[in-house]
Amino acid sequence: MREKPRIVVLTGAGVSEESGIKTFRDSNGLWENHKIEEVASPHAWNRSPYLVLEFYNKRRKEIIKAKPNAAHLALVELEKRFNVVIVTQNIDDLHERAGSSNIIHLHGEILKSRSSIDEELVYDCKTDLCIGDKCKLGSQLRPHIVWFGEAVPKMEDAITEISIADILIIIGTSLQVYPAAGLIHYAPENASKYLIDPNANEFSLPNVEAMANKACAGTSDLVRFLMNN
Ligand code: APR
């Protein structure tokens, strides 16, 4: 049997916006009234761990309440005809809850915690994370999030997938944060490339079909097209 064509979908905060989760750069660089570096960096963690934990505890509660939207669900439909890998910068679990099978979380997962001395020690975390919560080695648990200034361990996996993609779909990311933003350059030159974002016309990406639309409508349209052509 012929192998299914390969689709990689690179998603950012915009894919979850219609699920009620705010994007990062829509409010003057502030994330829920905090500068991003004040809550999402190793420096912040060392200086104000209570603030960092409180910030992520609030985000976790919001995410647990949110539901996958039509964009997350449409991407699952693609698996009937394609080999699909989702590479997401999002820390939510909405692609999982929608039912996608292969998901690479570049920037970590808010529903997990990890040891602050051994990054391989990762635990499920469905409730508040507090000072005093420890890993089995006795060190404080931190959110399982890739903070600014930290290495992105899943980059290699993402590069491997993107460099053999037949189709690349980019949804709801400002492509301002590296190294994730650089991933699109690994796609083969002859791969079909689509960008879904209300501001798509402001991006100048060569050989990418820009679809200026929100994620739900744009992804549903594109999935219908790909399933029928
Ligand atoms: N549908 C699709 N796209 C949308 C929607 C929507 N309903 N609403 C907003 N957008 C678009 C915006 O136009 C913007 O291009 O989503 C993008 C969101 O960009 P950012 O807020 O910068 O989010 P993202 O690119 O995911 O950020 C990358 O930065 O803060 C860090 O680690 C964090 O993973 C995050 C990374």
Residues whose N, C-alpha, C, O or C-beta is under 5 A from the ligand:
A	BS01	APR	G12 A13 G14 V15 E17 E18 T23 F24 R25 D26 Q89 N90 H107 G172 T173 S174 L175 V177 I196 D197 P198 N199 N213 K214 A215
